[in-house]
Amino acid sequence: MKVKLIIISIVLTLLVIPFMVSAQVDNFGKTDTIYADIAKIDNSNWSITISYTNDQNVLGLSIPLKMTAGLNRVVADSAVYTGGRVDNFAFKGFRPDTAIQCVTLGIIANIGPSNKTLYPGSGRLVTIFVSSLDKKPIEKLVVDTTTTSPNNSLLVVADTFQGENRQDTIPISERKEKIEIIPAFVVRQSK
C-alpha cells in the first residue's frame, strides 16, 4: 500500500510540473501570442499567416518556423508583409532554408534615425507562401517554431519606452531581462 501511495504521488507530481513551468516570458502583463494560421491554396501551395497579439510596444521580432509535409519536401517561396502591422518597419527579413525546411523571419522597427514601433494590439504581421519542391500535392502542412542557425529562436524585443504616449522608461539595469519576450506559439489549421 505504501509503495502504491509513493508511485501515485510521483506520477501526480510529474503531471503537475508542466503546468507550473512555462516557456513563455513576458514582464508586461498578459503573455504575448504568435499565431500561425495554415491554409491550403491548391494541391501544391499553402499559406501561413503569422499574427501577433501584444500588450506592450515592440521593436523587433524573430520568428523561425519548421515546416513539414510528410515525405513531400516543401519550401517557403515568399513572404508578403504589405498590409500587415509591421509594413512600415525598416527591416523585414525572410530567409528560407530548403535543406532543413525552415524559414526565419527577422523584423526590426528601426535602422537609423527612424522612430517606428509596433503598438499594443492584435493582427496579421506577414503571410508566407509554401510550395512543394517535388511538385507533388501537399496533403497536410505542419508548422512549429524551432531554432535556426546561428541562434535564432522565437523572440520579441520590447521597446525601452512603454505606456501611453511612451511615458514610462525601463531602467538600464533591468533592460536585458525585461525587454526580451518569449511569446506563446499557437498553430491554427483552417478548414
Stockholm file with secondary structure:
# STOCKHOLM 1.0

chainA/1-191         MKVKLIIISIVLTLLVIPFMVSAQVDNFGKTDTIYADIAKIDNSNWSITISYTNDQNVLGLSIPLKMTAGLNRVVADSAVYTGGRVDNFAFKGFRPDTAIQCVTLGIIANIGPSNKTLYPGSGRLVTIFVSSLDKKPIEKLVVDTTTTSPNNSLLVVADTFQGENRQDTIPISERKEKIEIIPAFVVRQSK
#=GR chainA/1-191 SS CHHHHHHHHHHHHHHHHHHHCCSCBCTTSSCCEEEEEEEEEETTEEEEEEEEEESSCEEEEEEEEEEEBTTBCEEEEEEECTTSTTTTCSEEEEEEETTTTEEEEEEESCSSSCCCCBCSEEEEEEEEEEEETTSCCCSCCEEEECCBTTTBCSEEEECSEESGGGCEECCGGGHHHHHEEBCEEEEEECC
#=GC SS_cons         CHHHHHHHHHHHHHHHHHHHCCSCBCTTSSCCEEEEEEEEEETTEEEEEEEEEESSCEEEEEEEEEEEBTTBCEEEEEEECTTSTTTTCSEEEEEEETTTTEEEEEEESCSSSCCCCBCSEEEEEEEEEEEETTSCCCSCCEEEECCBTTTBCSEEEECSEESGGGCEECCGGGHHHHHEEBCEEEEEECC
//
